[in-house]
Amino acid sequence: MALDTAKKQEIIAKYSRGENDTGSTEIQVALLTARIVYLTEHLKINKKDHSSRLGLLKLVGQRRRLMRYLKGKDLTRWNTIKSDMGIRN
């Protein structure tokens, strides 16, 4: 299940760098993290849902690539998003 609109707008408002910013790296990482948390809870209940597990692994890989990009681009923003989201290295 995708994020509902209110939750998505809340995340965008929290991590946006400007008024019309909806696709910066921080926002993408935050949205992916919310979806990862949701799927992780879903998989704790539905252990045999292998298609959702595959989707979760793809999301984690995508977030990892975005974090690698952000680390090379701006280390302070990387540290901030990493500590806010509770993401390990």
WOGIZI-V130191 format. One record per residue. N is the residue number from 0. NEAR is the number of other C-alpha atoms within 8 Angstrom. Layout:
n: (N & N)
near: (NEAR & NEAR)
This chain:
n: (0 & 1 & 2 & 3 & 4 & 5 & 6 & 7 & 8 & 9 & 10 & 11 & 12 & 13 & 14 & 15 & 16 & 17 & 18 & 19 & 20 & 21 & 22 & 23 & 24 & 25 & 26 & 27 & 28 & 29 & 30 & 31 & 32 & 33 & 34 & 35 & 36 & 37 & 38 & 39 & 40 & 41 & 42 & 43 & 44 & 45 & 46 & 47 & 48 & 49 & 50 & 51 & 52 & 53 & 54 & 55 & 56 & 57 & 58 & 59 & 60 & 61 & 62 & 63 & 64 & 65 & 66 & 67 & 68 & 69 & 70 & 71 & 72 & 73 & 74 & 75 & 76 & 77 & 78 & 79 & 80 & 81 & 82 & 83 & 84 & 85 & 86 & 87 & 88)
near: (2 & 4 & 8 & 6 & 6 & 6 & 8 & 10 & 8 & 8 & 11 & 11 & 7 & 6 & 9 & 12 & 6 & 5 & 5 & 4 & 9 & 7 & 6 & 9 & 8 & 10 & 13 & 9 & 11 & 12 & 10 & 11 & 10 & 9 & 10 & 11 & 8 & 8 & 11 & 9 & 8 & 8 & 12 & 7 & 6 & 7 & 7 & 5 & 8 & 7 & 6 & 9 & 10 & 8 & 8 & 11 & 8 & 8 & 10 & 10 & 8 & 8 & 11 & 8 & 8 & 10 & 10 & 8 & 8 & 12 & 10 & 7 & 6 & 8 & 9 & 6 & 10 & 11 & 8 & 8 & 10 & 10 & 8 & 7 & 8 & 6 & 7 & 4 & 2)
